[in-house]
Amino acid sequence: MPAGITLRERLTRSIHAAGLHLAGERGGRAANTLTDALRLGRIELCANPACADCAPLTA
C-alpha cells in the first residue's frame, strides 16, 4: 500500500475545508458532525502555538 493520505482522510479534510470556507467556524463544526456521523473522523484544531499537531512547521 503506498504511503500518503488515505481516501478517508482526504474526504474528511475536503468536507472540513468546505465547511470552513462556506460558514467559518460554524461550518467547521457542522463538517465535523457530518464526518463523525459518516465515521470518517474529525478535524480538531487548537489555538496552542506550541502544539506539535497544530503548529505550523518551520524550516
C-alpha positions as CSV (number, residue, x, y, z in Angstrom):
1,M,0.0,0.0,0.0
2,P,1.5,3.4,-1.0
3,A,2.2,5.8,1.8
4,G,0.4,9.1,1.9
5,I,-3.1,10.4,2.6
6,T,-5.9,7.9,2.7
7,L,-9.2,8.3,0.9
8,R,-11.0,8.7,4.3
9,E,-8.6,11.5,5.4
10,R,-8.9,13.2,2.0
11,L,-12.7,13.2,2.3
12,T,-12.6,14.4,5.9
13,R,-10.2,17.3,5.1
14,S,-12.2,18.2,2.0
15,I,-15.5,18.3,3.8
16,H,-14.0,20.3,6.7
17,A,-12.3,22.8,4.4
18,A,-15.6,23.3,2.5
19,G,-17.5,23.9,5.8
20,L,-14.9,26.4,7.0
21,H,-15.0,28.2,3.6
22,L,-18.8,28.4,3.5
23,A,-19.6,29.2,7.1
24,G,-16.4,29.8,9.1
25,E,-16.1,28.1,12.5
26,R,-19.8,27.1,12.5
27,G,-19.2,25.3,9.1
28,G,-16.2,23.5,10.6
29,R,-18.3,22.3,13.5
30,A,-21.1,21.2,11.1
31,A,-18.5,19.4,8.9
32,N,-17.1,17.6,11.9
33,T,-20.6,16.5,12.9
34,L,-21.2,15.2,9.3
35,T,-17.8,13.4,9.0
36,D,-18.2,11.9,12.5
37,A,-21.7,10.6,11.6
38,L,-20.2,9.1,8.4
39,R,-17.4,7.5,10.5
40,L,-14.7,9.3,8.6
41,G,-13.2,11.1,11.6
42,R,-12.9,14.7,12.8
43,I,-10.6,17.6,12.3
44,E,-9.6,19.1,15.6
45,L,-7.8,22.5,15.6
46,C,-6.4,24.2,18.7
47,A,-5.0,27.6,19.4
48,N,-1.9,26.4,21.2
49,P,1.1,27.7,19.1
50,A,3.4,25.0,20.8
51,C,1.1,22.1,19.8
52,A,3.1,19.6,17.8
53,D,-0.1,18.5,15.9
54,C,-1.4,22.0,15.0
55,A,1.6,24.3,15.0
56,P,2.9,25.2,11.5
57,L,6.2,23.7,10.5
58,T,9.1,26.0,10.5
59,A,12.2,25.4,8.4
